Amino acid sequence: CDHSDSLGAIARFGEGDVQWLTAGSGIVHSEMLPLRNQSQPNPLELFQIWLNLPAVDKMCEPSFTMLWAEQVPKIRRIHTDGRRVEVVVIAGAFDDTSPLHPPSNSWASKDSAEVAVWHLHLDPGTSLELPPTRSAETIRTLYVFDGDGVQIDETHLGCDTGSVLRSNDITTLQSSGGADCLVLQGRPIGEPVVRKGPFVMNDEAGLRQTFIDYQRTGFGGWPWPVDGPVHDPDRKRFAVHPNGFVEEPT
């Protein structure tokens, strides 16, 4: 995926990477999907997850961050027969494994928010226990996006289905046929939410002002010659930050 934004950042990411944008006072971005492989398939599995900001942080400085797959913590448990269970810890600690630091202005940076984003992989015939949250107010959802599905007590969740789980209890997932799942959780901010198009605010007045700001300033303008830039097809994964710093996965 080729990224460009109004801050001046560009990137190419994939293969398990995580791009984290904090919109704050406003950012415009483009995500293009060039067919880099001309003679073979170009598979894509992409999730765009929206995480709200509390009112006090709504107008923070926008930011662009890359979490490369090689750096994102992973928990791997291999059975003696080779069957594997893996947890990719994108946000929120899983047992004793902590994630990379989220952007400082994100709701995920607040420990009390209990925000978590985990990618779970279960080989056929394996199981996994999800640790309990500290607060019963924390909402945890599970979405099965690949494989045969998971069993939770007497309930089977097949592919392309999801469920809200009781977060402050240990939940055991069992998979007879294998599954890949996404866990999303967080404590509600507890403020009104008003949304239209790509904008999320706390009230209608704030939403109207956001549209006015965008029409007047374009959130800093678009520094690229086309609306949907694609990058050098021969270049591997990389990021160029607004300050010119060039980053590549290691």
Wavefront OBJ file of the C-alpha trace (Angstrom):
o trace
v 0.000 0.000 0.000
v 1.396 3.423 -0.979
v 0.715 6.253 1.482
v 0.936 10.025 0.935
v -0.424 12.771 3.193
v -0.799 16.515 3.648
v 1.975 16.584 6.261
v 4.432 15.631 3.516
v 4.932 12.019 4.581
v 5.060 9.122 2.125
v 5.395 5.398 2.720
v 5.040 1.943 1.268
v 3.839 -0.671 3.730
v 2.417 -4.184 3.847
v 3.272 -7.695 4.987
v 1.924 -7.114 8.506
v 2.976 -3.468 8.944
v 0.810 -0.998 10.865
v 0.325 2.623 9.814
v -0.925 4.819 12.662
v -2.359 8.230 11.774
v -3.548 10.607 14.467
v -5.851 13.007 12.625
v -6.058 15.637 15.384
v -6.610 19.107 13.920
v -6.707 17.651 10.408
v -4.823 15.535 7.901
v -5.563 14.485 4.322
v -4.137 11.173 3.169
v -4.119 8.852 0.173
v -3.702 5.069 0.277
v -3.075 3.592 -3.183
v -2.798 -0.082 -4.086
v -0.441 -0.448 -7.064
v -0.159 -3.899 -8.657
v 3.533 -4.412 -8.003
v 3.489 -8.069 -9.102
v 2.672 -8.075 -12.806
v 2.774 -11.852 -13.332
v 1.306 -13.188 -10.081
v -1.488 -12.341 -7.617
v -1.348 -9.240 -5.419
v -3.205 -10.424 -2.288
v -4.463 -7.823 0.177
v -5.900 -8.017 3.700
v -6.270 -4.476 5.044
v -8.098 -3.199 8.129
v -8.767 0.507 8.694
v -9.527 0.964 12.390
v -10.880 4.274 13.681
v -10.016 5.207 17.273
v -11.745 8.267 18.685
v -9.988 11.081 20.562
v -11.383 12.736 23.707
v -12.462 16.359 23.315
v -9.353 17.651 25.077
v -7.166 16.034 22.383
v -9.401 16.538 19.349
v -7.285 19.416 18.010
v -3.853 17.959 18.754
v -1.099 18.076 16.151
v -1.704 15.420 13.468
v 0.958 12.747 13.214
v 2.120 9.853 11.036
v 3.757 6.739 12.500
v 4.848 3.407 11.039
v 5.025 0.232 13.140
v 6.961 -2.241 11.006
v 5.964 -5.905 11.184
v 9.503 -6.893 12.175
v 9.256 -4.668 15.278
v 5.693 -5.427 16.407
v 5.839 -7.858 19.381
v 4.559 -11.374 18.770
v 3.780 -14.250 21.102
v 4.330 -17.670 19.501
v 3.440 -20.960 21.132
v 4.477 -24.067 19.228
v 3.058 -27.478 20.147
v 5.303 -30.524 20.034
v 3.602 -31.602 16.798
v 4.286 -28.205 15.177
v 0.840 -26.651 15.584
v 1.125 -22.913 16.221
v -0.727 -20.221 18.133
v 0.376 -16.612 17.602
v -0.679 -13.248 19.014
v 0.486 -10.093 17.232
v 0.441 -7.390 19.913
v -0.266 -4.177 17.980
v -1.727 -2.192 20.886
v -2.442 -3.095 24.488
v -0.438 -5.581 26.532
v -1.223 -9.290 26.227
v -0.241 -10.969 29.522
v 3.382 -9.890 30.044
v 4.004 -8.778 26.442
v 3.810 -5.013 25.917
v 3.235 -3.336 22.528
v 5.285 -0.645 20.871
v 4.458 2.831 22.179
v 1.398 4.320 20.459
v 1.442 7.990 19.410
v 1.425 10.204 22.495
v -1.862 11.963 21.680
v -3.769 8.754 20.945
v -6.424 7.430 23.322
v -4.387 4.210 23.190
v -1.516 5.965 24.998
v -3.650 6.272 28.148
v -3.149 3.201 30.327
v -6.636 3.547 31.811
v -8.173 3.359 28.307
v -7.221 -0.342 28.011
v -7.098 -0.055 24.221
v -5.988 -3.280 22.549
v -5.549 -4.411 18.962
v -4.447 -8.044 18.657
v -4.184 -10.312 15.631
v -4.735 -13.917 16.720
v -3.719 -16.954 14.665
v -4.771 -20.445 15.740
v -3.733 -23.557 13.851
v -6.327 -26.368 13.644
v -6.815 -28.113 16.974
v -5.409 -25.336 19.163
v -6.785 -23.000 21.824
v -5.936 -19.628 23.361
v -6.951 -17.817 26.544
v -7.618 -14.078 26.328
v -6.542 -12.321 29.544
v -9.170 -10.350 31.464
v -9.294 -6.564 31.458
v -9.002 -4.555 34.657
v -12.334 -2.813 34.157
v -15.729 -4.324 33.403
v -16.469 -1.111 31.442
v -13.885 -2.023 28.807
v -15.553 -3.263 25.620
v -13.891 -6.175 23.822
v -14.933 -7.422 20.381
v -13.665 -10.419 18.434
v -13.886 -10.647 14.644
v -13.016 -13.847 12.732
v -11.664 -12.880 9.317
v -10.139 -16.113 8.036
v -10.298 -19.847 8.589
v -12.937 -22.183 9.976
v -13.729 -20.116 13.069
v -13.523 -20.389 16.846
v -15.588 -21.945 19.604
v -16.349 -19.968 22.784
v -18.160 -22.170 25.289
v -21.173 -23.415 23.290
v -21.012 -20.725 20.605
v -19.264 -21.160 17.255
v -18.123 -18.026 15.432
v -17.458 -18.738 11.776
v -15.471 -16.696 9.285
v -16.706 -13.117 8.751
v -18.576 -13.092 12.060
v -17.871 -11.368 15.342
v -19.035 -11.005 18.904
v -18.768 -8.709 21.893
v -17.028 -10.636 24.672
v -17.190 -10.296 28.444
v -13.904 -8.464 28.865
v -13.121 -8.851 32.566
v -13.256 -12.670 32.490
v -10.771 -15.080 30.940
v -12.147 -16.159 27.544
v -10.976 -19.432 26.005
v -10.980 -19.670 22.215
v -10.852 -23.115 20.630
v -10.435 -23.772 16.915
v -10.825 -27.218 15.405
v -10.213 -25.994 11.852
v -7.923 -23.002 12.402
v -8.709 -19.290 12.431
v -7.359 -15.767 12.186
v -9.104 -13.209 14.379
v -8.909 -9.538 15.260
v -9.501 -8.396 18.839
v -10.455 -4.739 19.327
v -11.035 -3.361 22.798
v -11.109 -0.125 24.737
v -12.811 1.707 27.558
v -15.414 4.140 26.213
v -14.337 7.785 26.314
v -17.774 8.671 27.642
v -18.412 11.707 25.431
v -20.966 12.426 22.680
v -19.939 11.349 19.186
v -21.115 13.024 15.970
v -19.802 11.789 12.630
v -20.258 12.736 8.988
v -18.078 11.546 6.131
v -14.487 11.264 7.378
v -14.939 13.647 10.330
v -15.698 12.707 13.952
v -16.448 15.394 16.543
v -18.379 15.806 19.801
v -21.290 17.909 18.547
v -22.895 19.328 15.410
v -21.239 22.722 15.889
v -17.805 21.119 15.960
v -18.655 19.083 12.880
v -19.776 22.170 10.933
v -16.593 23.998 11.932
v -14.477 21.066 10.760
v -16.081 21.192 7.300
v -15.472 24.957 7.192
v -11.833 24.486 8.210
v -11.302 21.826 5.555
v -12.898 23.917 2.806
v -10.833 26.958 3.815
v -7.423 25.394 4.496
v -7.478 21.848 3.122
v -5.778 20.948 6.422
v -2.513 22.403 5.194
v -2.971 21.753 1.490
v -1.989 18.835 -0.700
v 1.732 18.923 -1.586
v 1.625 16.215 -4.270
v 1.041 16.728 -8.020
v -1.772 14.130 -8.217
v -4.561 13.043 -5.874
v -3.386 9.428 -5.640
v 0.400 9.197 -5.855
v 2.098 5.825 -6.302
v 5.764 5.335 -5.581
v 8.710 3.792 -7.450
v 7.591 0.214 -8.275
v 11.081 -1.121 -7.569
v 11.292 0.394 -4.103
v 10.682 -1.879 -1.108
v 8.855 -0.896 2.090
v 9.892 2.511 3.435
v 8.679 5.712 5.058
v 9.728 9.325 4.607
v 8.507 11.419 7.535
v 7.449 15.092 7.319
v 10.857 16.157 8.683
v 12.627 14.247 5.890
v 13.723 11.315 8.051
v 13.843 8.133 5.951
v 12.891 4.888 7.672
v 13.035 1.288 6.473
v 12.123 -1.919 8.314
v 15.035 -3.799 9.854
l 1 2 3 4 5 6 7 8 9 10 11 12 13 14 15 16 17 18 19 20 21 22 23 24 25 26 27 28 29 30 31 32 33 34 35 36 37 38 39 40 41 42 43 44 45 46 47 48 49 50 51 52 53 54 55 56 57 58 59 60 61 62 63 64 65 66 67 68 69 70 71 72 73 74 75 76 77 78 79 80 81 82 83 84 85 86 87 88 89 90 91 92 93 94 95 96 97 98 99 100 101 102 103 104 105 106 107 108 109 110 111 112 113 114 115 116 117 118 119 120 121 122 123 124 125 126 127 128 129 130 131 132 133 134 135 136 137 138 139 140 141 142 143 144 145 146 147 148 149 150 151 152 153 154 155 156 157 158 159 160 161 162 163 164 165 166 167 168 169 170 171 172 173 174 175 176 177 178 179 180 181 182 183 184 185 186 187 188 189 190 191 192 193 194 195 196 197 198 199 200 201 202 203 204 205 206 207 208 209 210 211 212 213 214 215 216 217 218 219 220 221 222 223 224 225 226 227 228 229 230 231 232 233 234 235 236 237 238 239 240 241 242 243 244 245 246 247 248 249 250
